[in-house]
Protein backbone atom coordinates (compact mmCIF):
# COMPACT_ATOMS: atom_id res chain seq x y z
CA UNK A 1 0.00 0.00 0.00
CA UNK A 2 2.83 2.36 0.89
CA UNK A 3 6.25 1.75 -0.58
CA UNK A 4 9.61 3.36 -1.26
CA UNK A 5 11.13 3.70 -4.71
CA UNK A 6 14.54 4.35 -6.14
CA UNK A 7 13.00 5.49 -9.44
CA UNK A 8 10.76 8.55 -9.82
CA UNK A 9 7.62 7.39 -11.63
CA UNK A 10 5.56 9.38 -14.11
CA UNK A 11 2.79 8.68 -16.58
CA UNK A 12 1.38 11.05 -19.21
CA UNK A 13 -1.69 10.31 -21.38
CA UNK A 14 -2.91 12.27 -24.39
CA UNK A 15 -6.32 11.21 -25.72
CA UNK A 16 -7.93 12.47 -28.92
CA UNK A 17 -11.35 11.01 -29.86
CA UNK A 18 -14.01 12.00 -32.39
CA UNK A 19 -17.23 10.40 -33.61
CA UNK A 20 -19.74 11.20 -36.35
CA UNK A 21 -23.24 9.68 -36.45
CA UNK A 22 -25.48 10.29 -39.46
CA UNK A 23 -28.90 8.69 -39.89
CA UNK A 24 -31.89 9.05 -42.21
CA UNK A 25 -35.30 7.46 -41.85
CA UNK A 26 -37.67 6.42 -44.65
CA UNK A 27 -41.16 5.04 -44.04
CA UNK A 28 -39.98 1.53 -43.12
CA UNK A 29 -36.23 1.83 -43.29
CA UNK A 30 -33.52 3.57 -41.28
CA UNK A 31 -29.95 4.04 -42.55
CA UNK A 32 -27.20 4.97 -40.13
CA UNK A 33 -23.50 5.67 -40.55
CA UNK A 34 -21.22 5.61 -37.51
CA UNK A 35 -17.62 6.82 -37.87
CA UNK A 36 -15.08 7.06 -35.05
CA UNK A 37 -11.44 8.04 -34.60
CA UNK A 38 -9.43 7.37 -31.45
CA UNK A 39 -5.82 8.20 -30.70
CA UNK A 40 -3.94 7.48 -27.48
CA UNK A 41 -0.39 8.53 -26.70
CA UNK A 42 1.13 7.31 -23.45
CA UNK A 43 4.62 8.02 -22.14
CA UNK A 44 6.09 7.26 -18.76
CA UNK A 45 8.50 5.45 -16.53
CA UNK A 46 7.88 3.12 -13.58
CA UNK A 47 9.79 1.30 -10.87
CA UNK A 48 8.93 -2.39 -11.56
CA UNK A 49 9.94 -3.69 -8.12
CA UNK A 50 8.16 -0.82 -6.26
CA UNK A 51 10.90 -0.95 -3.65
CA UNK A 52 14.55 -0.27 -2.85
CA UNK A 53 16.17 -3.67 -3.27
CA UNK A 54 19.91 -4.11 -3.92
CA UNK A 55 19.24 -6.81 -6.54
CA UNK A 56 17.12 -4.35 -8.54
CA UNK A 57 19.03 -1.12 -7.87
CA UNK A 58 18.30 1.39 -10.62
CA UNK A 59 15.83 -0.89 -12.42
CA UNK A 60 13.29 1.13 -14.41
CA UNK A 61 10.73 0.38 -17.11
CA UNK A 62 9.87 3.09 -19.59
CA UNK A 63 7.15 3.07 -22.23
CA UNK A 64 6.31 5.14 -25.29
CA UNK A 65 3.00 4.04 -26.80
CA UNK A 66 0.91 5.37 -29.65
CA UNK A 67 -2.37 3.70 -30.73
CA UNK A 68 -4.61 5.12 -33.46
CA UNK A 69 -7.89 3.53 -34.59
CA UNK A 70 -10.51 4.33 -37.24
CA UNK A 71 -13.88 2.54 -37.37
CA UNK A 72 -16.76 2.69 -39.84
CA UNK A 73 -20.16 1.04 -39.59
CA UNK A 74 -23.03 1.25 -42.06
CA UNK A 75 -26.30 -0.04 -40.58
CA UNK A 76 -29.73 -0.69 -42.10
CA UNK A 77 -32.78 -1.45 -39.94
CA UNK A 78 -36.57 -1.51 -39.88
CA UNK A 79 -39.26 -1.80 -37.25
CA UNK A 80 -42.36 -3.24 -38.87
CA UNK A 81 -45.19 -4.90 -36.97
CA UNK A 82 -44.35 -8.50 -37.82
CA UNK A 83 -40.61 -8.51 -38.54
CA UNK A 84 -37.79 -6.37 -37.19
CA UNK A 85 -34.30 -6.68 -38.64
CA UNK A 86 -30.90 -5.01 -38.71
CA UNK A 87 -28.03 -5.59 -41.13
CA UNK A 88 -24.83 -3.86 -42.02
CA UNK A 89 -21.12 -3.70 -42.71
CA UNK A 90 -18.26 -2.86 -40.35
CA UNK A 91 -14.54 -2.16 -40.78
CA UNK A 92 -11.76 -0.86 -38.58
CA UNK A 93 -8.02 -0.29 -38.69
CA UNK A 94 -5.69 0.05 -35.71
CA UNK A 95 -2.01 0.97 -35.75
CA UNK A 96 0.08 0.61 -32.60
CA UNK A 97 3.70 1.65 -32.09
CA UNK A 98 5.38 0.62 -28.83
CA UNK A 99 8.80 1.20 -27.34
CA UNK A 100 9.20 -0.42 -23.91
CA UNK A 101 12.61 0.18 -22.33
CA UNK A 102 14.00 -1.81 -19.40
CA UNK A 103 17.10 -0.31 -17.84
CA UNK A 104 19.28 -1.17 -14.85
CA UNK A 105 22.64 0.10 -13.67
CA UNK A 106 24.57 -2.27 -15.93
CA UNK A 107 22.33 -3.02 -18.95
CA UNK A 108 19.33 -1.94 -21.03
CA UNK A 109 16.71 -3.74 -23.13
CA UNK A 110 14.72 -2.00 -25.90
CA UNK A 111 11.90 -3.39 -28.02
CA UNK A 112 10.52 -1.42 -30.97
CA UNK A 113 7.23 -2.88 -32.14
CA UNK A 114 4.91 -1.81 -34.94
CA UNK A 115 1.55 -3.56 -35.19
CA UNK A 116 -1.38 -3.19 -37.56
CA UNK A 117 -4.82 -4.80 -37.20
CA UNK A 118 -7.80 -4.76 -39.58
CA UNK A 119 -11.30 -6.07 -39.00
CA UNK A 120 -13.97 -6.57 -41.68
CA UNK A 121 -17.47 -7.77 -40.85
CA UNK A 122 -20.94 -8.25 -42.30
CA UNK A 123 -23.83 -8.83 -39.91
CA UNK A 124 -27.58 -9.39 -39.93
CA UNK A 125 -30.27 -10.21 -37.37
CA UNK A 126 -34.03 -10.61 -37.69
CA UNK A 127 -36.82 -11.18 -35.18
CA UNK A 128 -40.21 -12.45 -36.30
CA UNK A 129 -43.28 -14.19 -34.93
CA UNK A 130 -43.43 -17.99 -35.30
CA UNK A 131 -46.83 -18.49 -33.73
CA UNK A 132 -48.95 -16.36 -31.45
CA UNK A 133 -46.78 -15.01 -28.56
CA UNK A 134 -43.68 -16.92 -29.70
CA UNK A 135 -40.89 -14.94 -31.40
CA UNK A 136 -37.75 -16.26 -33.06
CA UNK A 137 -34.49 -14.30 -33.43
CA UNK A 138 -31.89 -15.43 -35.97
CA UNK A 139 -28.62 -13.63 -36.50
CA UNK A 140 -25.05 -13.98 -37.64
CA UNK A 141 -21.81 -12.07 -38.00
CA UNK A 142 -19.13 -12.97 -40.56
CA UNK A 143 -15.73 -11.52 -39.61
CA UNK A 144 -12.15 -11.44 -40.86
CA UNK A 145 -9.26 -10.32 -38.64
CA UNK A 146 -5.85 -9.48 -40.13
CA UNK A 147 -2.88 -8.66 -37.90
CA UNK A 148 0.76 -7.82 -38.59
CA UNK A 149 3.77 -7.29 -36.33
CA UNK A 150 7.32 -6.07 -36.84
CA UNK A 151 9.42 -6.22 -33.66
CA UNK A 152 13.11 -5.47 -33.03
CA UNK A 153 14.70 -6.30 -29.67
CA UNK A 154 18.01 -4.82 -28.46
CA UNK A 155 20.06 -5.73 -25.39
CA UNK A 156 23.25 -3.83 -24.59
CA UNK A 157 25.46 -2.63 -21.76
CA UNK A 158 24.79 0.77 -20.26
CA UNK A 159 27.34 3.34 -21.22
CA UNK A 160 27.51 1.99 -24.77
CA UNK A 161 25.47 2.96 -27.82
CA UNK A 162 22.54 0.83 -28.82
CA UNK A 163 23.75 -1.57 -31.54
CA UNK A 164 22.56 -1.07 -35.10
CA UNK A 165 21.63 -4.74 -35.43
CA UNK A 166 18.91 -6.03 -33.09
CA UNK A 167 19.54 -8.98 -30.79
CA UNK A 168 16.31 -10.54 -32.10
CA UNK A 169 13.86 -9.66 -34.89
CA UNK A 170 10.32 -10.97 -35.19
CA UNK A 171 8.04 -10.28 -38.13
CA UNK A 172 4.77 -12.06 -38.84
CA UNK A 173 1.19 -11.73 -40.02
CA UNK A 174 -1.93 -13.83 -39.50
CA UNK A 175 -5.53 -13.88 -40.73
CA UNK A 176 -8.50 -15.42 -38.92
CA UNK A 177 -12.02 -15.89 -40.33
CA UNK A 178 -15.06 -16.70 -38.23
CA UNK A 179 -18.84 -16.87 -38.38
CA UNK A 180 -20.81 -16.15 -35.20
CA UNK A 181 -24.44 -17.34 -35.31
CA UNK A 182 -27.18 -16.55 -32.79
CA UNK A 183 -30.55 -18.17 -32.15
CA UNK A 184 -33.09 -17.04 -29.55
CA UNK A 185 -36.72 -17.82 -28.66
CA UNK A 186 -38.93 -15.72 -26.40
CA UNK A 187 -42.50 -16.36 -25.34
CA UNK A 188 -44.91 -13.70 -24.10
CA UNK A 189 -46.37 -15.65 -21.21
CA UNK A 190 -48.46 -12.64 -20.18
CA UNK A 191 -48.41 -9.02 -21.23
CA UNK A 192 -45.58 -8.30 -18.79
CA UNK A 193 -43.78 -11.63 -18.40
CA UNK A 194 -41.47 -13.15 -21.01
CA UNK A 195 -39.22 -16.22 -20.65
CA UNK A 196 -36.51 -16.68 -23.28
CA UNK A 197 -33.66 -18.98 -24.31
CA UNK A 198 -30.66 -18.21 -26.53
CA UNK A 199 -27.60 -19.91 -28.01
CA UNK A 200 -24.76 -17.95 -29.56
CA UNK A 201 -21.08 -18.10 -30.46
CA UNK A 202 -18.46 -15.81 -28.94
CA UNK A 203 -15.02 -14.90 -30.25
CA UNK A 204 -11.92 -12.97 -29.21
CA UNK A 205 -9.31 -12.65 -31.99
CA UNK A 206 -5.76 -13.90 -31.67
CA UNK A 207 -2.71 -11.70 -31.82
CA UNK A 208 0.95 -11.18 -31.05
CA UNK A 209 2.99 -10.46 -27.93
CA UNK A 210 4.76 -7.21 -28.64
CA UNK A 211 7.89 -7.78 -26.49
CA UNK A 212 9.59 -10.59 -28.44
CA UNK A 213 13.04 -11.47 -27.04
CA UNK A 214 13.44 -14.79 -28.88
CA UNK A 215 11.60 -17.35 -30.97
CA UNK A 216 8.94 -17.12 -33.66
CA UNK A 217 5.17 -17.57 -33.95
CA UNK A 218 4.99 -20.49 -31.53
CA UNK A 219 6.40 -18.37 -28.70
CA UNK A 220 5.14 -14.90 -29.60
CA UNK A 221 1.61 -15.36 -30.95
CA UNK A 222 -1.68 -16.64 -29.54
CA UNK A 223 -4.80 -18.04 -31.18
CA UNK A 224 -8.43 -16.81 -31.04
CA UNK A 225 -10.59 -17.58 -28.01
CA UNK A 226 -13.90 -19.21 -28.95
CA UNK A 227 -17.00 -19.89 -26.89
CA UNK A 228 -20.49 -21.35 -27.16
CA UNK A 229 -22.90 -19.43 -24.94
CA UNK A 230 -26.19 -20.72 -23.54
CA UNK A 231 -28.68 -18.53 -21.67
CA UNK A 232 -32.09 -19.13 -20.11
CA UNK A 233 -33.87 -16.11 -18.67
CA UNK A 234 -37.02 -14.31 -17.65
CA UNK A 235 -37.97 -10.65 -18.11
CA UNK A 236 -40.93 -9.02 -16.47
CA UNK A 237 -42.68 -5.89 -15.26
CA UNK A 238 -45.38 -5.14 -12.73
CA UNK A 239 -46.56 -1.56 -12.33
CA UNK A 240 -43.42 0.43 -11.33
CA UNK A 241 -41.21 -2.67 -11.01
CA UNK A 242 -39.14 -4.19 -13.84
CA UNK A 243 -36.69 -7.08 -13.61
CA UNK A 244 -34.57 -9.49 -15.61
CA UNK A 245 -33.03 -12.77 -14.45
CA UNK A 246 -31.00 -15.43 -16.24
CA UNK A 247 -28.76 -18.45 -15.83
CA UNK A 248 -25.89 -18.94 -18.28
CA UNK A 249 -23.19 -21.37 -19.30
CA UNK A 250 -20.16 -20.66 -21.51
CA UNK A 251 -18.08 -23.46 -23.05
CA UNK A 252 -14.73 -21.77 -23.80
CA UNK A 253 -12.00 -23.14 -26.06
CA UNK A 254 -8.44 -21.77 -26.42
CA UNK A 255 -9.06 -19.29 -23.62
CA UNK A 256 -6.57 -16.43 -23.43
CA UNK A 257 -4.29 -16.64 -20.39
CA UNK A 258 -1.63 -14.26 -19.07
CA UNK A 259 1.83 -15.33 -17.95
CA UNK A 260 4.47 -13.40 -16.04
CA UNK A 261 7.90 -14.16 -17.54
CA UNK A 262 11.40 -13.27 -16.33
CA UNK A 263 12.22 -9.63 -16.99
CA UNK A 264 8.74 -8.47 -15.90
CA UNK A 265 7.23 -9.54 -19.21
CA UNK A 266 3.50 -10.24 -19.41
CA UNK A 267 2.72 -12.70 -22.21
CA UNK A 268 -0.60 -13.90 -23.62
CA UNK A 269 -1.06 -17.55 -24.62
CA UNK A 270 -3.89 -20.11 -24.79
CA UNK A 271 -5.29 -22.77 -22.48
CA UNK A 272 -7.27 -25.56 -24.18
CA UNK A 273 -10.60 -25.46 -22.37
CA UNK A 274 -12.51 -23.61 -19.65
CA UNK A 275 -16.08 -22.87 -18.64
CA UNK A 276 -18.03 -20.12 -16.93
CA UNK A 277 -21.49 -20.51 -15.42
CA UNK A 278 -23.68 -18.46 -13.15
CA UNK A 279 -26.80 -16.42 -12.51
CA UNK A 280 -27.62 -12.74 -13.02
CA UNK A 281 -30.44 -10.59 -11.69
CA UNK A 282 -31.21 -6.89 -12.08
CA UNK A 283 -34.22 -4.74 -11.22
CA UNK A 284 -35.55 -1.19 -11.19
CA UNK A 285 -38.33 0.13 -8.98
CA UNK A 286 -39.86 3.61 -9.28
CA UNK A 287 -42.40 4.12 -6.46
CA UNK A 288 -42.82 7.79 -7.50
CA UNK A 289 -41.71 9.92 -10.42
CA UNK A 290 -38.87 11.29 -8.25
CA UNK A 291 -37.48 8.15 -6.59
CA UNK A 292 -35.65 5.27 -8.27
CA UNK A 293 -34.34 2.12 -6.62
CA UNK A 294 -32.15 -0.17 -8.73
CA UNK A 295 -29.79 -3.07 -8.24
CA UNK A 296 -28.16 -6.12 -9.72
CA UNK A 297 -26.57 -9.35 -8.51
CA UNK A 298 -24.29 -11.81 -10.22
CA UNK A 299 -22.72 -15.12 -9.24
CA UNK A 300 -20.02 -16.66 -11.46
CA UNK A 301 -18.20 -19.97 -11.27
CA UNK A 302 -15.35 -19.85 -13.82
CA UNK A 303 -12.75 -22.64 -14.02
CA UNK A 304 -10.06 -24.04 -16.26
CA UNK A 305 -10.97 -27.53 -17.53
CA UNK A 306 -7.78 -28.27 -19.46
CA UNK A 307 -4.80 -25.99 -18.90
CA UNK A 308 -1.29 -27.43 -19.18
CA UNK A 309 1.27 -24.63 -18.65
CA UNK A 310 4.20 -26.96 -19.35
CA UNK A 311 5.56 -27.49 -15.85
CA UNK A 312 2.20 -27.25 -14.06
CA UNK A 313 -1.41 -28.19 -14.79
CA UNK A 314 -4.19 -25.89 -13.64
CA UNK A 315 -7.19 -28.11 -14.36
CA UNK A 316 -10.18 -27.29 -12.13
CA UNK A 317 -8.57 -24.05 -10.88
CA UNK A 318 -10.61 -20.85 -10.70
CA UNK A 319 -10.00 -18.36 -13.48
CA UNK A 320 -8.13 -15.40 -12.07
CA UNK A 321 -9.59 -11.87 -11.84
CA UNK A 322 -13.16 -13.20 -11.91
CA UNK A 323 -15.01 -12.30 -8.68
CA UNK A 324 -17.42 -15.01 -7.59
CA UNK A 325 -20.03 -12.40 -6.59
CA UNK A 326 -20.77 -8.87 -7.78
CA UNK A 327 -23.69 -6.81 -6.50
CA UNK A 328 -24.89 -3.21 -6.75
CA UNK A 329 -27.70 -1.40 -4.97
CA UNK A 330 -28.58 2.25 -5.47
CA UNK A 331 -31.28 4.77 -4.65
CA UNK A 332 -31.75 8.08 -6.42
CA UNK A 333 -33.90 11.16 -5.96
CA UNK A 334 -34.61 13.44 -8.93
CA UNK A 335 -36.72 16.59 -8.43
CA UNK A 336 -38.35 18.58 -11.22
CA UNK A 337 -36.42 21.65 -10.07
CA UNK A 338 -33.13 20.00 -11.13
CA UNK A 339 -32.00 18.97 -7.66
CA UNK A 340 -30.91 15.35 -7.40
CA UNK A 341 -29.01 12.94 -5.17
CA UNK A 342 -27.90 9.33 -5.39
CA UNK A 343 -26.25 6.72 -3.15
CA UNK A 344 -24.77 3.54 -4.61
CA UNK A 345 -23.26 0.52 -2.89
CA UNK A 346 -21.05 -1.95 -4.76
CA UNK A 347 -19.90 -5.33 -3.47
CA UNK A 348 -17.09 -7.40 -4.98
CA UNK A 349 -16.65 -10.97 -3.79
CA UNK A 350 -13.70 -13.31 -3.58
CA UNK A 351 -11.18 -12.98 -6.41
CA UNK A 352 -8.18 -15.19 -7.24
CA UNK A 353 -5.10 -13.48 -8.67
CA UNK A 354 -2.87 -16.42 -9.60
CA UNK A 355 -3.54 -19.43 -11.79
CA UNK A 356 -2.60 -21.84 -8.98
CA UNK A 357 -5.22 -20.09 -6.77
CA UNK A 358 -2.72 -19.52 -3.93
CA UNK A 359 -3.33 -15.74 -3.83
CA UNK A 360 -6.80 -14.30 -3.36
CA UNK A 361 -8.77 -11.53 -1.65
CA UNK A 362 -12.27 -11.65 -0.18
CA UNK A 363 -13.24 -8.31 -1.74
CA UNK A 364 -15.29 -5.65 -0.04
CA UNK A 365 -18.17 -3.17 -0.07
CA UNK A 366 -17.78 0.38 -1.41
CA UNK A 367 -20.40 3.16 -1.05
CA UNK A 368 -20.50 6.29 -3.24
CA UNK A 369 -22.66 9.41 -2.99
CA UNK A 370 -23.48 12.25 -5.36
CA UNK A 371 -25.52 15.44 -4.86
CA UNK A 372 -26.16 17.83 -7.69
CA UNK A 373 -28.24 20.44 -9.41
CA UNK A 374 -29.07 20.56 -13.13
CA UNK A 375 -29.95 23.89 -14.69
CA UNK A 376 -30.09 24.35 -18.44
CA UNK A 377 -27.08 22.63 -19.99
CA UNK A 378 -25.12 22.69 -16.73
CA UNK A 379 -24.77 19.93 -14.13
CA UNK A 380 -23.15 21.10 -10.88
CA UNK A 381 -22.43 18.40 -8.31
CA UNK A 382 -20.47 17.23 -5.29
CA UNK A 383 -19.39 13.64 -4.79
CA UNK A 384 -17.88 11.30 -2.26
CA UNK A 385 -16.37 7.98 -3.33
CA UNK A 386 -15.67 5.04 -1.03
CA UNK A 387 -17.28 6.86 1.89
CA UNK A 388 -16.17 4.32 4.52
CA UNK A 389 -12.64 4.07 3.06
CA UNK A 390 -13.01 0.32 2.47
CA UNK A 391 -9.80 -1.39 1.37
CA UNK A 392 -9.23 -4.58 -0.62
CA UNK A 393 -6.70 -5.89 -3.13
CA UNK A 394 -7.69 -5.58 -6.80
CA UNK A 395 -4.42 -6.57 -8.50
CA UNK A 396 -1.56 -8.88 -7.54
CA UNK A 397 1.39 -10.53 -9.19
CA UNK A 398 4.46 -12.28 -7.93
CA UNK A 399 7.92 -13.30 -9.14
CA UNK A 400 10.56 -15.49 -7.46
CA UNK A 401 12.05 -12.36 -5.86
CA UNK A 402 9.10 -10.14 -4.89
CA UNK A 403 5.33 -9.65 -4.97
CA UNK A 404 3.24 -6.57 -5.76
CA UNK A 405 -0.35 -5.84 -4.71
CA UNK A 406 -2.47 -2.81 -5.56
CA UNK A 407 -5.61 -1.69 -3.76
CA UNK A 408 -8.94 -0.17 -4.75
CA UNK A 409 -9.29 3.61 -4.82
CA UNK A 410 -9.27 5.20 -1.34
CA UNK A 411 -11.91 7.62 -0.02
CA UNK A 412 -12.13 10.82 -2.02
CA UNK A 413 -14.30 13.95 -2.21
CA UNK A 414 -14.75 16.49 -4.95
CA UNK A 415 -16.79 19.02 -6.90
CA UNK A 416 -17.62 18.90 -10.59
CA UNK A 417 -19.31 20.78 -13.42
CA UNK A 418 -20.54 19.29 -16.70
CA UNK A 419 -21.73 21.30 -19.68
CA UNK A 420 -23.53 19.75 -22.64
CA UNK A 421 -23.63 21.38 -26.04
Secondary structure, DSSP 8 states (H G I E B T S, - for coil): -----SS--EEEEEEEEEEEEEEEE-SS-EEEEEEEEEEEEEEEEE-TT-S--GGGTT-EEEEEEEEEEEEEEEEEE---SSEEEEEEEEEEEEEEEEEEEEE-SSEEEEEEEEEEEEEEEEEEEEEEEEETTEEEEEEEEEEEEEEEEEEEEEEEETTS---SS-SEEEEEEEEEEEEEEEEEEEEEEETTEEEEEEEEEEEE--EE-S---S--HHHHEE--EEEEEEEEEEEEEETTEEEEEEEEEEEEEEEEEEEEETTTEEEEEEEEEEEEEEEEEEEEE-SSSSEEEEEEEEEEEEEEEE-B-SS-B-TT-B-TT--SEEEEEEEEEE-TTSEEEEEEEEEE--EE-STTS--EE--EEEEEEEEEEEETTEEEEEEEESTT----EEEEEE-SS-EEEEE----EEEEEEEE--
